[in-house]
Amino acid sequence: MITEIIDIRNKLKKKLNPDRFEHTLGVSYTAVCLAMRYGCDLRQAELAGLLHDCARQYPVNELAERCSRHQIEITAYEQKNPILLHAKLGAWMAGHKYHVEDPEIADAIRYHTTGRAGMTLLEKIVYTADYIEPRRYKAENLSRIRPMAFQDLDECIYEIMRDTLEYLKGRSGVIDETTADAYQYYRELHNRKKESDRWQSQ
């Protein structure tokens, strides 16, 4: 396992720019910490964290062409926002370029930008780690969200998605369908939890 991790880390260091590589390490380490907290497989968490942005080595204008070459489906929203395709292409690259042929890791990479309704534990960990890793600093609610990640993962994901959707609406007003469905799912979990807490406090 250690040899595999070191080999992939060394390959990524040569492919990614320094800032992206530092982010990658941050996501990997944070994913492992969350995996320890929630009882997820540490190897899966570390590998998914390491490989989540492996396709960011390519310019945005190449992503659609590379996805088409490998018969990776491209939605209409992704055609207009091709940066999202690095997740799908990265999932493909994990198996074909880095020889990590684990469908759970592939899905964690694929959904690390959009999320999805009913994510697996590994998917939730990588999605969250990508948002809260130590090098992140622009999101205004990070100081509140970071500790929440180690207390209630679903609630943390709801907060991340709410902030993300507010940001996206401010930019374009159009939201990816997968992200919208995911937000609806985690908002319903949030509301049920609030209702349960309200009844228990009475």
Contact map, one row per residue, 1 for C-alpha under 8 A:
1111100000000000000000000000000000000000001000000000000000000000000000000000000000000000000000000000000000000000000000000000000000000000000000000000000000000000000000000000000000000000000000000000000000
1111110000000000000000000000000000000000000000000000000000000000000000000000000000000000000000000000000000000000000000000000000000000000000000000000000000000000000000000000000000000000000000000000000000
1111111000000000000000000000000000000000000000000000000000000000000000000000000000000000000000000000000000000000000000000000000000000000000000000000000000000000000000000000000000000000000000000000000000
1111111100000000000000000000000000000000000000000000000000000000000000000000000000000000000000000000000000000000000000000000000000000000000000000000000000000000000000000000000000000000000000000000000000
1111111110000000000000000000000000000000000000100000000000000000000000000000000000000000000000000000000000000000000000000000000000000000000000000000000000000000000000000000000000000000000000000000000000
0111111111000000000000000000000000000000000000000000000000000000000000000000000000000000000000000000000000000000000000000000000000000000000000000000000000000000000000000000000000000000000000000000000000
0011111111100000000000000000000000000000000000000000000000000000000000000000000000000000000000000000000000000000000000000000000000000000000000000000000000000000000000000000000000000000000000000000000000
0001111111110000000000000000000000000000000000000100000000000000000000000000000000000000000000000100000000000000000000000000000000000000000000000000000000000000000000000000000000000000000000000000000000
0000111111111000000000000000000000000000000000000100000000000000000000000000000000000000000000000000000000000000000000000000000000000000000000000000000000000000000000000000000000000000000000000000000000
0000011111111100000000000000000000000000000000000000000000000000000000000000000000000000000000000000000000000000000000000000000000000000000000000000000000000000000000000000000000000000000000000000000000
0000001111111110000000000000000000000000000000000000000000000000000000000000000000000000000000000000000000000000000000000000000000000000000000000000000000000000000000000000000000000000000000000000000000
0000000111111111000010000000000000000000000000000000010000000000000000000000000000000000000000000000000000000000000000000000000000000000000000000000000000000000000000000000000000000000000000000000000000
0000000011111111110010000000000000000000000000000000000000000000000000000000000000000000000000000000000000000000000000000000000000000000000000000000000000000000000000000000000000000000000000000000000000
0000000001111111100000000000000000000000000000000000000000000000000000000000000000000000000000000000000000000000000000000000000000000000000000000000000000000000000000000000000000000000000000000000000000
0000000000111111100000000000000000000000000000000000000010000000000000000000000000000000000000000000000000000000000000000000000000000000000000000000000000000000000000000000000000000000000000000000000000
0000000000011111110110000000000000000000000000000000010110000000000000000000000000000000000000000000000000000000000000000000000000000000000000000000000000000000000000000000000000000000000000000000000000
0000000000001111111110000000000000000000000000000000000010000000000000000000000000000000000000000000000000000000000000000000000000000000000000000000000000000000000000000000000000000000000000000000000000
0000000000001001111111000000000000000000000000000000000000000000000000000000000000000000000000000000000000000000000000000000000000000000000000000000000000000000000000000000000000000000000000000000000000
0000000000000000111111100000000000000000000000000000000000000000000000000000000000000000000000000000000000000000000000000000000000000000000000000000000000000000000000000000000000000000000000000000000000
0000000000000001111111110000000000000000000000000000000000000000000000000000000000000000000000000000000000000000000000000000000000000000000000000000000000000000000000000000000000000000000000000000000000
0000000000011001111111111000000000000000000000000000000000000000000000000000000000000000000000000000000000000000000000000000000000000000000000000000000000000000000000000000000000000000000000000000000000
0000000000000000011111111100000000000000000000000000000000000000000000000000000000000000000000000000000000000000000000000000000000000010000000000000000000000000000000000000000000000000000000000000000000
0000000000000000001111111110000000000000000000000000000000000000000000000000000000000000000000000000000000000000000000000000000000001011000000000000000000000000000000000000000000000000000000000000000000
0000000000000000000111111111000000000000000000001111100000000000000000000000000000000000000000000000000000000000000000000000000000000000000000000000000000000000000000000000000000000000000000000000000000
0000000000000000000011111111100000000000000000001100000000000000000000000000000000000000000000000000000000000000000000000000000000000000000000000000000000000000000000000000000000000000000000000000000000
0000000000000000000001111111110000000000000000000000000000000000000000000000000000000000000000000000000000000000000000000000000000001110000000000000000000000000000000000000000000000000000000000000000000
0000000000000000000000111111111000000000000000001100000000000000000000000000000000000000000000000000000000000000000000000000010011001000000000000000000000000000000000000000000000000000000000000000000000
0000000000000000000000011111111100000000000011111100000000000000000000000000000000000000000000000000000000000000000000000000000010000000000000000000000000000000000000000000000000000000000000000000000000
0000000000000000000000001111111110000000000001001000000000000000000000000000000000000000000000000000000000000000000000000000000000000000000000000000000000000000000000000000000000000000000000000000000000
0000000000000000000000000111111111000000000000000000000000000000000000000000000000000000000000000000000000000000000000000000000010011000000000000000000000000000000000000000000000000000000000000000000000
0000000000000000000000000011111111100000000011001000000000000000000000000000000000000000000000000000000000000000000000000000110010000000000000000000000000000000000000000000000000000000000000000000000000
0000000000000000000000000001111111110000010011000000000000000000000000000000000000000000000000000000000000000000000000000000000000000000000000000000000000000000000000000000000000000000000000000000000000
0000000000000000000000000000111111111000000000000000000000000000000000000000000000000000000000000000000000000000000000000000000000000000000000000000000000000000000000000000000000000000000000000000000000
0000000000000000000000000000011111111101000000000000000000000000000000000000000000000000000000000000000000000000000000000000100010000000000000000000110000000000000000000000000000000000000000000000000000
0000000000000000000000000000001111111111110010000000000000000000000000000000000000000000000000000000000000000000000000000100100000000000000000000000000000000000000000000000000000000000000000000000000000
0000000000000000000000000000000111111111010000000000000000000000000000000000000000000000000000000000000000000000000000000000000000000000000000000000000000000000000000000000000000000000000000000000000000
0000000000000000000000000000000011111111000000000000000000000000000000000000000000000000000000000000000000000000000000000000000000000000000000000000010000000000000000000000000000000000000000000000000000
0000000000000000000000000000000001111111000000000000000000000000000000000000000000000000000000000000000000000000000000000000000000000000000000000000000000000000000000000000000000000000000000000000000000
0000000000000000000000000000000000111111100000000000000000000000000000000000000000000000000000000000000000000000000000000000000000000000000000000000000000000000000000000000000000000000000000000000000000
0000000000000000000000000000000001111111110110000000000000000000000000000000000000000000000000000000000000000000000000001100000000000000000000000000000000000000000000000000000000000000000000000000000000
0000000000000000000000000000000000100011111110000000000000000000000000000000000000000000000000000000000000000000000000000000000000000000000000000000000000000000000000000000000000000000000000000000000000
0000000000000000000000000000000100110001111111000000000000000000000000000000000000000000000000000000000000000000000000000000000000000000000000000000000000000000000000000000000000000000000000000000000000
1000000000000000000000000000000000000000111111100000000000000000000000000000000000000000000000000000000000000000000000000000000000000000000000000000000000000000000000000000000000000000000000000000000000
0000000000000000000000000000000000000001111111110000000000000000000000000000000000000000000000000000000010000000000000000100000000000000000000000000000000000000000000000000000000000000000000000000000000
0000000000000000000000000001001100100001111111111000000000000000000000000000000000000000000000000000000010000000000000000100110000000000000000000000000000000000000000000000000000000000000000000000000000
0000000000000000000000000001101100000000011111111100000000000000000000000000000000000000000000000000000000000000000000000000000000000000000000000000000000000000000000000000000000000000000000000000000000
0000100000000000000000000001000000000000001111111110000000000000000000000000000000000000000000000000000010000000000000000000000000000000000000000000000000000000000000000000000000000000000000000000000000
0000000000000000000000000001000000000000000111111111000000000000000000000000000000000000000000000000000011011000000000000000010000000000000000000000000000000000000000000000000000000000000000000000000000
0000000000000000000000011011101000000000000011111111000000000000000000000000000000000000000000000000000000001000000000000000010011000000000000000000000000000000000000000000000000000000000000000000000000
0000000110000000000000011011000000000000000001111111110000000000000000000000000000000000000000000000000000000000000000000000000000000000000000000000000000000000000000000000000000000000000000000000000000
0000000000000000000000010000000000000000000000111111110000000000000000000000000000000000010001000000000000001000000000000000000000000000000000000000000000000000000000000000000000000000000000000000000000
0000000000000000000000010000000000000000000000011111111000000000000000000000000000000010011000000000000000011101000000000000010000000000000000000000000000000000000000000000000000000000000000000000000000
0000000000000000000000010000000000000000000000000111111100000000000000000000000000000110010000000000000000001000000000000000000000000000000000000000000000000000000000000000000000000000000000000000000000
0000000000010001000000000000000000000000000000000111111110000000000000000000000000000100010011000000000000000000000000000000000000000000000000000000000000000000000000000000000000000000000000000000000000
0000000000000000000000000000000000000000000000000001111111000000000000000000000000000110110010000000000000000000000000000000000000000000000000000000000000000000000000000000000000000000000000000000000000
0000000000000001000000000000000000000000000000000000111111100000000000000000000000000100000000000000000000000000000000000000000000000000000000000000000000000000000000000000000000000000000000000000000000
0000000000000011100000000000000000000000000000000000011111100000000000000000000000000000000000000000000000000000000000000000000000000000000000000000000000000000000000000000000000000000000000000000000000
0000000000000000000000000000000000000000000000000000001111110110000000000000000000000000000000000000000000000000000000000000000000000000000000000000000000000000000000000000000000000000000000000000000000
0000000000000000000000000000000000000000000000000000000111111110000000000000000000000000000000000000000000000000000000000000000000000000000000000000000000000000000000000000000000000000000000000000000000
0000000000000000000000000000000000000000000000000000000001111110000000000000000001100000000000000000000000000000000000000000000000000000000000000000000000000000000000000000000000000000000000000000000000
0000000000000000000000000000000000000000000000000000000000111111100000000000000001000000000000000000000000000000000000000000000000000000000000000000000000000000000000000000000000000000000000000000000000
0000000000000000000000000000000000000000000000000000000001111111110000000000000000000000000000000000000000000000000000000000000000000000000000000000000000000000000000000000000000000000000000000000000000
0000000000000000000000000000000000000000000000000000000001111111111000000000000001101100100000000000000000000000000000000000000000000000000000000000000000000000000000000000000000000000000000000000000000
0000000000000000000000000000000000000000000000000000000000001111111100000100001001001000000000000000000000000000000000000000000000000000000000000000000000000000000000000000000000000000000000000000000000
0000000000000000000000000000000000000000000000000000000000001111111110000000000000000000000000000000000000000000000000000000000000000000000000000000000000000000000000000000000000000000000000000000000000
0000000000000000000000000000000000000000000000000000000000000111111111000000000000000000100000000000000000000000000000000000000000000000000000000000000000000000000000000000000000000000000000000000000000
0000000000000000000000000000000000000000000000000000000000000011111111111100000000001001100000000000000000000000000000000000000000000000000000000000000000000000000000000000000000000000000000000000000000
0000000000000000000000000000000000000000000000000000000000000001111111111100000000000000000000000000000000000000000000000000000000000000000000000000000000000000000000000000000000000000000000000000000000
0000000000000000000000000000000000000000000000000000000000000000111111110000000000000000000000000000000000000000000000000000000000000000000000000000000000000000000000000000000000000000000000000000000000
0000000000000000000000000000000000000000000000000000000000000000011111110000000000000000000000000000000000000000000000000000000000000000000000000000000000000000000000000000000000000000000000000000000000
0000000000000000000000000000000000000000000000000000000000000000001111111000000000000000000000000000000000000000000000000000000000000000000000000000000000000000000000000000000000000000000000000000000000
0000000000000000000000000000000000000000000000000000000000000000001111111100000000000001100000000000000000000000000000000000000000000000000000000000000000000000000000000000000000000000000000000000000000
0000000000000000000000000000000000000000000000000000000000000000001100111110000000000000000000000000000000000000000000000000000000000000000000000000000000000000000000000000000000000000000000000000000000
0000000000000000000000000000000000000000000000000000000000000001001100011111011000001000000000000000000000000000000000000000000000000000000000000000000000000000000000000000000000000000000000000000000000
0000000000000000000000000000000000000000000000000000000000000000000000001111111000000000000000000000000000000000000000000000000000000000000000000000000000000000000000000000000000000000000000000000000000
0000000000000000000000000000000000000000000000000000000000000000000000000111111100000000000000000000000000000000000000000000000000000000000000000000000000000000000000000000000000000000000000000000000000
0000000000000000000000000000000000000000000000000000000000000000000000000011111110000000000000000000000000000000000000000000000000000000000000000000000000000000000000000000000100000000000000000000000000
0000000000000000000000000000000000000000000000000000000000000000000000000111111111111000000000000000000000000000000000000000000000000000000000000000000000000000000000000000000000000000000000000000000000
0000000000000000000000000000000000000000000000000000000000000001000000000111111111000000000000000000000000000000000000000000000000000000000000000000000000000000000000000000000000000000000000000000000000
0000000000000000000000000000000000000000000000000000000000000000000000000001111111000000000000000000000000000000000000000000000000000000000000000000000000000000000000000000000000000000000000000000000000
0000000000000000000000000000000000000000000000000000000000000000000000000000111111110000000000000000000000000000000000000000000000000000000000000000000000000000000000000000000000000000000000000000000000
0000000000000000000000000000000000000000000000000000000000011011000000000000011111111100000000000000000000000000000000000000000000000000000000000000000000000000000000000000000000000000000000000000000000
0000000000000000000000000000000000000000000000000000000000010010000000000000010011111100000000000000000000000000000000000000000000000000000000000000000000000000000000000000000000000000000000000000000000
0000000000000000000000000000000000000000000000000000000000000000000000000000010011111111000000000000000000000000100000000000000000000000000000000000000000000000000000000000000000000000000000000000000000
0000000000000000000000000000000000000000000000000000000000000011001000000100010001111111100000000000000000000000000000000000000000000000000000000000000000000000000000000000000000000000000000000000000000
0000000000000000000000000000000000000000000000000000111100000010000000000000000001111111110000000000000000000000000000000000000000000000000000000000000000000000000000000000000000000000000000000000000000
0000000000000000000000000000000000000000000000000001101000000000000000000000000000011111111000000000000000001111100000000000000000000000000000000000000000000000000000000000000000000000000000000000000000
0000000000000000000000000000000000000000000000000000000000000000001000010000000000011111111100000000000000001110000000000000000000000000000000000000000000000000000000000000000000000000000000000000000000
0000000000000000000000000000000000000000000000000000001000000010011000010000000000001111111110000000000000000100000000000000000000000000000000000000000000000000000000000000000000000000000000000000000000
0000000000000000000000000000000000000000000000000011111000000000000000000000000000000111111111000000000001001100000000000000000000000000000000000000000000000000000000000000000000000000000000000000000000
0000000000000000000000000000000000000000000000000001000000000000000000000000000000000011111111100000000011101100000000000000000000000000000000000000000000000000000000000000000000000000000000000000000000
0000000000000000000000000000000000000000000000000000000000000000000000000000000000000001111111110000000001000000000000000000000000000000000000000000000000000000000000000000000000000000000000000000000000
0000000000000000000000000000000000000000000000000000011000000000000000000000000000000000111111111100000000000000000000000000000000000000000000000000000000000000000000000000000000000000000000000000000000
0000000000000000000000000000000000000000000000000010010000000000000000000000000000000000011111111111100001000000000000000000000000000000000000000000000000000000000000000000000000000000000000000000000000
0000000000000000000000000000000000000000000000000000000000000000000000000000000000000000001111111111110001000000000000000000000000000000000000000000000000000000000000000000000000000000000000000000000000
0000000000000000000000000000000000000000000000000000000000000000000000000000000000000000000111111111100000000000000000000000000000000000000000000000000000000000000000000000000000000000000000000000000000
0000000000000000000000000000000000000000000000000000000000000000000000000000000000000000000011111110000000000000000000000000000000000000000000000000000000000000000000000000000000000000000000000000000000
0000000100000000000000000000000000000000000000000000000000000000000000000000000000000000000011111111000000000000000000000000000000000000000000000000000000000000000000000000000000000000000000000000000000
0000000000000000000000000000000000000000000000000000000000000000000000000000000000000000000001111111100000000000000000000000000000000000000000000000000000000000000000000000000000000000000000000000000000
0000000000000000000000000000000000000000000000000000000000000000000000000000000000000000000001110111110010000000000000000000000000000000000000000000000000000000000000000000000000000000000000000000000000
0000000000000000000000000000000000000000000000000000000000000000000000000000000000000000000001110011111001000000000000000000000000000000000000000000000000000000000000000000000000000000000000000000000000
0000000000000000000000000000000000000000000000000000000000000000000000000000000000000000000000100001111111000000000000000000000000000000000000000000000000000000000000000000000000000000000000000000000000
0000000000000000000000000000000000000000000000000000000000000000000000000000000000000000000000000000111111100000000000000000000000000000000000000000000000000000000000000000000000000000000000000000000000
0000000000000000000000000000000000000000000000000000000000000000000000000000000000000000000000000000011111110000000000000110000000000000000000000000000000000000000000000000000000000000000000000000000000
0000000000000000000000000000000000000000000110110000000000000000000000000000000000000000001000000001011111111000000000000100000000000000000000000000000000000000000000000000000000000000000000000000000000
0000000000000000000000000000000000000000000000010000000000000000000000000000000000000000011101100000111111111100000000000000000000000000000000000000000000000000000000000000000000000000000000000000000000
0000000000000000000000000000000000000000000000000000000000000000000000000000000000000000001000000000001111111110000000000010000000000000000000000000000000000000000000000000000000000000000000000000000000
0000000000000000000000000000000000000000000000010001000000000000000000000000000000000000000000000000000111111111000000000111011000000000000000000000000000000000000000000000000000000000000000000000000000
0000000000000000000000000000000000000000000000011011100000000000000000000000000000000011011000000000000011111111000000000010010000000000000000000000000000000000000000000000000000000000000000000000000000
0000000000000000000000000000000000000000000000000001000000000000000000000000000000000011111000000000000001111111100000000000000000000000000000000000000000000000000000000000000000000000000000000000000000
0000000000000000000000000000000000000000000000000000000000000000000000000000000000000011000000000000000000111111111100000010001000000000000000000000000000000000000000000000000000000000000000000000000000
0000000000000000000000000000000000000000000000000001000000000000000000000000000000000010000000000000000000011111111000000010011001000000000000000000000000000000000000000000000000000000000000000000000000
0000000000000000000000000000000000000000000000000000000000000000000000000000000000010010000000000000000000000111111000000000001000000000000000000000000000000000000000000000000000000000000000000000000000
0000000000000000000000000000000000000000000000000000000000000000000000000000000000000000000000000000000000000011111100000000000000000000000000000000000000000000000000000000000101100100000000000000000000
0000000000000000000000000000000000000000000000000000000000000000000000000000000000000000000000000000000000000011111110100011001000000000000000000000000000000000000000000000000001100100000000000000000000
0000000000000000000000000000000000000000000000000000000000000000000000000000000000000000000000000000000000000010011111100000000000000000000000000000000000000000000000000000000001101110000000000000000000
0000000000000000000000000000000000000000000000000000000000000000000000000000000000000000000000000000000000000000001111100000000000000000000000000000000000000000000000000000000001001111110000000000000000
0000000000000000000000000000000000000000000000000000000000000000000000000000000000000000000000000000000000000000000111110000000000000000000000000000000000000000000000000000000000000100100000000000000000
0000000000000000000000000000000000000000000000000000000000000000000000000000000000000000000000000000000000000000001111111111000000000000000000000000000000000000000000000000000000000000000000000000000000
0000000000000000000000000000000000000000000000000000000000000000000000000000000000000000000000000000000000000000000001111111000000000000000000000000000000000000000000000000000000000000000000000000000000
0000000000000000000000000000000000000001000000000000000000000000000000000000000000000000000000000000000000000000000000111111100000000000000000000000000000000000000000000000000000000000000000000000000000
0000000000000000000000000000000000100001000110000000000000000000000000000000000000000000000000000000000110010000000000111111110000000000000000000000000000000000000000000000000000000000000000000000000000
0000000000000000000000000000000000000000000000000000000000000000000000000000000000000000000000000000000100111011001000111111111000000000000000000000000000000000000000000000000000000000000000000000000000
0000000000000000000000000000000000000000000000000000000000000000000000000000000000000000000000000000000000010000001000111111111100000000000000000000000010001000000000000000000000000000000000000000000000
0000000000000000000000000000001001100000000010000000000000000000000000000000000000000000000000000000000000000000000000001111111110000000000000000000000000000000000000000000000000000000000000000000000000
0000000000000000000000000010001000000000000010011001000000000000000000000000000000000000000000000000000000011001000000000111111111000000000000000000000000000000000000000000000000000000000000000000000000
0000000000000000000000000000000000000000000000000000000000000000000000000000000000000000000000000000000000010011101000000011111111100000000000000000000000000000000000000000000000000000000000000000000000
0000000000000000000000000000000000000000000000000000000000000000000000000000000000000000000000000000000000000000000000000001111111110000000000000000100000011001000000000000000000000000000000000000000000
0000000000000000000000000011011001000000000000001000000000000000000000000000000000000000000000000000000000000000000000000000111111111000000000000000000000000000000000000000000000000000000000000000000000
0000000000000000000000000010000000000000000000001000000000000000000000000000000000000000000000000000000000000001000000000000011111111000000000000000000000000000000000000000000000000000000000000000000000
0000000000000000000000000000000000000000000000000000000000000000000000000000000000000000000000000000000000000000000000000000001111111001000000000000000000000001000000000000000000000000000000000000000000
0000000000000000000000000000010000000000000000000000000000000000000000000000000000000000000000000000000000000000000000000000000111111101000001001100000000000000000000000000000000000000000000000000000000
0000000000000000000000100110010000000000000000000000000000000000000000000000000000000000000000000000000000000000000000000000000011111111000000000000000000000000000000000000000000000000000000000000000000
0000000000000000000000000100000000000000000000000000000000000000000000000000000000000000000000000000000000000000000000000000000000011111100000000000000000000000000000000000000000000000000000000000000000
0000000000000000000001100100000000000000000000000000000000000000000000000000000000000000000000000000000000000000000000000000000000001111100000000000000000000000000000000000000000000000000000000000000000
0000000000000000000000100000000000000000000000000000000000000000000000000000000000000000000000000000000000000000000000000000000000111111111000000000000000000000000000000000000000000000000000000000000000
0000000000000000000000000000000000000000000000000000000000000000000000000000000000000000000000000000000000000000000000000000000000000111111101000000000000000000000000000000000000000000000000000000000000
0000000000000000000000000000000000000000000000000000000000000000000000000000000000000000000000000000000000000000000000000000000000000001111100000000000000000000000000000000000000000000000000000000000000
0000000000000000000000000000000000000000000000000000000000000000000000000000000000000000000000000000000000000000000000000000000000000001111111000000000000000000000000000000000000000000000000000000000000
0000000000000000000000000000000000000000000000000000000000000000000000000000000000000000000000000000000000000000000000000000000000000000111111100000000000000000000000000000000000000000000000000000000000
0000000000000000000000000000000000000000000000000000000000000000000000000000000000000000000000000000000000000000000000000000000000000000001111111000000000000000000000000000000000000000000000000000000000
0000000000000000000000000000000000000000000000000000000000000000000000000000000000000000000000000000000000000000000000000000000000010000101111111100000000000000000000000000000000000000000000000000000000
0000000000000000000000000000000000000000000000000000000000000000000000000000000000000000000000000000000000000000000000000000000000000000000111111110000000000000000000000000000000000000000000000000000000
0000000000000000000000000000000000000000000000000000000000000000000000000000000000000000000000000000000000000000000000000000000000000000000011111111000000000000000000000000000000000000000000000000000000
0000000000000000000000000000000000000000000000000000000000000000000000000000000000000000000000000000000000000000000000000000000000010000000011111111100000010011000000000000000000000000000000000000000000
0000000000000000000000000000000000000000000000000000000000000000000000000000000000000000000000000000000000000000000000000000000000010000000001111111110000000000000000000000000000000000000000000000000000
0000000000000000000000000000000000000000000000000000000000000000000000000000000000000000000000000000000000000000000000000000000000000000000000111111111000000000000000000000000000000000000000000000000000
0000000000000000000000000000000000000000000000000000000000000000000000000000000000000000000000000000000000000000000000000000000000000000000000011111111110110000000000000000000000000000000000000000000000
0000000000000000000000000000000001000000000000000000000000000000000000000000000000000000000000000000000000000000000000000000000100000000000000001111111110011000000000000000000000000000000000000000000000
0000000000000000000000000000000001001000000000000000000000000000000000000000000000000000000000000000000000000000000000000000000000000000000000000111111110000000000000000000000000000000000000000000000000
0000000000000000000000000000000000000000000000000000000000000000000000000000000000000000000000000000000000000000000000000000000000000000000000000011111110000000000000000000000000000000000000000000000000
0000000000000000000000000000000000000000000000000000000000000000000000000000000000000000000000000000000000000000000000000000000000000000000000000001111111110000000000000000000000000000000000000000000000
0000000000000000000000000000000000000000000000000000000000000000000000000000000000000000000000000000000000000000000000000001000000000000000000000001111111111000000000000000000000000000000000000000000000
0000000000000000000000000000000000000000000000000000000000000000000000000000000000000000000000000000000000000000000000000000000000000000000000000000000111111100000000000000000000000000010011000000000000
0000000000000000000000000000000000000000000000000000000000000000000000000000000000000000000000000000000000000000000000000000000000000000000000000001000111111110000000000000000000000000010011000000000000
0000000000000000000000000000000000000000000000000000000000000000000000000000000000000000000000000000000000000000000000000000000100000000000000001001100111111111000000000000000000000000000000000000000000
0000000000000000000000000000000000000000000000000000000000000000000000000000000000000000000000000000000000000000000000000001000100000000000000000000100011111111100000000000000000000000010000000000000000
0000000000000000000000000000000000000000000000000000000000000000000000000000000000000000000000000000000000000000000000000000000000000000000000000000000001111111110000000000000000000010011001000000000000
0000000000000000000000000000000000000000000000000000000000000000000000000000000000000000000000000000000000000000000000000000000000000000000000001000000000111111111000000000000000000000000000000000000000
0000000000000000000000000000000000000000000000000000000000000000000000000000000000000000000000000000000000000000000000000000000100100000000000001000000000011111111100000000000000000000000000000000000000
0000000000000000000000000000000000000000000000000000000000000000000000000000000000000000000000000000000000000000000000000000000000000000000000000000000000001111111110000000000000100010000000000000000000
0000000000000000000000000000000000000000000000000000000000000000000000000000000000000000000000000000000000000000000000000000000000000000000000000000000000000111111111000000000000000010000000000000000000
0000000000000000000000000000000000000000000000000000000000000000000000000000000000000000000000000000000000000000000000000000000000000000000000000000000000000011111111100000000000000000000000000000000000
0000000000000000000000000000000000000000000000000000000000000000000000000000000000000000000000000000000000000000000000000000000000000000000000000000000000000001111111110000000000000000000000000000000000
0000000000000000000000000000000000000000000000000000000000000000000000000000000000000000000000000000000000000000000000000000000000000000000000000000000000000000111111111000001000000000000000000000000000
0000000000000000000000000000000000000000000000000000000000000000000000000000000000000000000000000000000000000000000000000000000000000000000000000000000000000000011111111100000000000000000000000000000000
0000000000000000000000000000000000000000000000000000000000000000000000000000000000000000000000000000000000000000000000000000000000000000000000000000000000000000001111111110000000000000000000000000000000
0000000000000000000000000000000000000000000000000000000000000000000000000000000000000000000000000000000000000000000000000000000000000000000000000000000000000000000111111111111000000000000000000000000000
0000000000000000000000000000000000000000000000000000000000000000000000000000000000000000000000000000000000000000000000000000000000000000000000000000000000000000000011111111111000000000000000000000000000
0000000000000000000000000000000000000000000000000000000000000000000000000000000000000000000000000000000000000000000000000000000000000000000000000000000000000000000001111111100000000000000000000000000000
0000000000000000000000000000000000000000000000000000000000000000000000000000000000000000000000000000000000000000000000000000000000000000000000000000000000000000000000111111100000000000000000000000000000
0000000000000000000000000000000000000000000000000000000000000000000000000000000000000000000000000000000000000000000000000000000000000000000000000000000000000000000000011111110000000000000000000000000000
0000000000000000000000000000000000000000000000000000000000000000000000000000000000000000000000000000000000000000000000000000000000000000000000000000000000000000000000011111111000000000000000000000000000
0000000000000000000000000000000000000000000000000000000000000000000000000000000000000000000000000000000000000000000000000000000000000000000000000000000000000000000000011001111100000000000000000000000000
0000000000000000000000000000000000000000000000000000000000000000000000000000000000000000000000000000000000000000000000000000000000000000000000000000000000000000000010011000111110110000000000000000000000
0000000000000000000000000000000000000000000000000000000000000000000000000000100000000000000000000000000000000000010000000000000000000000000000000000000000000000000000000000011111110000000000000000000000
0000000000000000000000000000000000000000000000000000000000000000000000000000000000000000000000000000000000000000000000000000000000000000000000000000000000000000000000000000001111111000000000000000000000
0000000000000000000000000000000000000000000000000000000000000000000000000000000000000000000000000000000000000000011110000000000000000000000000000000000000000000000000000000000111111100000000000000000000
0000000000000000000000000000000000000000000000000000000000000000000000000000000000000000000000000000000000000000011100000000000000000000000000000000000000000000100000000000001111111110000000000000000000
0000000000000000000000000000000000000000000000000000000000000000000000000000000000000000000000000000000000000000000000000000000000000000000000000000000000000000000000000000001111111111000000000000000000
0000000000000000000000000000000000000000000000000000000000000000000000000000000000000000000000000000000000000000000110000000000000000000000000000000000000000000000000000000000011111111100000000000000000
0000000000000000000000000000000000000000000000000000000000000000000000000000000000000000000000000000000000000000011111000000000000000000000000000000000000000000000000000000000001111111110000000000000000
0000000000000000000000000000000000000000000000000000000000000000000000000000000000000000000000000000000000000000000110000000000000000000000000000000000000000100110000000000000000111111111000000000000000
0000000000000000000000000000000000000000000000000000000000000000000000000000000000000000000000000000000000000000000010000000000000000000000000000000000000000000000000000000000000011111111100000000000000
0000000000000000000000000000000000000000000000000000000000000000000000000000000000000000000000000000000000000000000011000000000000000000000000000000000000000000000000000000000000001111111110000000000000
0000000000000000000000000000000000000000000000000000000000000000000000000000000000000000000000000000000000000000000010000000000000000000000000000000000001101100000000000000000000000111111111000000000000
0000000000000000000000000000000000000000000000000000000000000000000000000000000000000000000000000000000000000000000000000000000000000000000000000000000000000100000000000000000000000011111111100000000000
0000000000000000000000000000000000000000000000000000000000000000000000000000000000000000000000000000000000000000000000000000000000000000000000000000000000000000000000000000000000000001111111110000000000
0000000000000000000000000000000000000000000000000000000000000000000000000000000000000000000000000000000000000000000000000000000000000000000000000000000001100000000000000000000000000000111111111000000000
0000000000000000000000000000000000000000000000000000000000000000000000000000000000000000000000000000000000000000000000000000000000000000000000000000000001100100000000000000000000000000011111111100000000
0000000000000000000000000000000000000000000000000000000000000000000000000000000000000000000000000000000000000000000000000000000000000000000000000000000000000000000000000000000000000000001111111110000000
0000000000000000000000000000000000000000000000000000000000000000000000000000000000000000000000000000000000000000000000000000000000000000000000000000000000000000000000000000000000000000000111111111000000
0000000000000000000000000000000000000000000000000000000000000000000000000000000000000000000000000000000000000000000000000000000000000000000000000000000000000000000000000000000000000000000011111111100000
0000000000000000000000000000000000000000000000000000000000000000000000000000000000000000000000000000000000000000000000000000000000000000000000000000000000000000000000000000000000000000000001111111110000
0000000000000000000000000000000000000000000000000000000000000000000000000000000000000000000000000000000000000000000000000000000000000000000000000000000000000000000000000000000000000000000000111111111000
0000000000000000000000000000000000000000000000000000000000000000000000000000000000000000000000000000000000000000000000000000000000000000000000000000000000000000000000000000000000000000000000011111111100
0000000000000000000000000000000000000000000000000000000000000000000000000000000000000000000000000000000000000000000000000000000000000000000000000000000000000000000000000000000000000000000000001111111110
0000000000000000000000000000000000000000000000000000000000000000000000000000000000000000000000000000000000000000000000000000000000000000000000000000000000000000000000000000000000000000000000000111111111
0000000000000000000000000000000000000000000000000000000000000000000000000000000000000000000000000000000000000000000000000000000000000000000000000000000000000000000000000000000000000000000000000011111111
0000000000000000000000000000000000000000000000000000000000000000000000000000000000000000000000000000000000000000000000000000000000000000000000000000000000000000000000000000000000000000000000000001111111
0000000000000000000000000000000000000000000000000000000000000000000000000000000000000000000000000000000000000000000000000000000000000000000000000000000000000000000000000000000000000000000000000000111111
0000000000000000000000000000000000000000000000000000000000000000000000000000000000000000000000000000000000000000000000000000000000000000000000000000000000000000000000000000000000000000000000000000011111
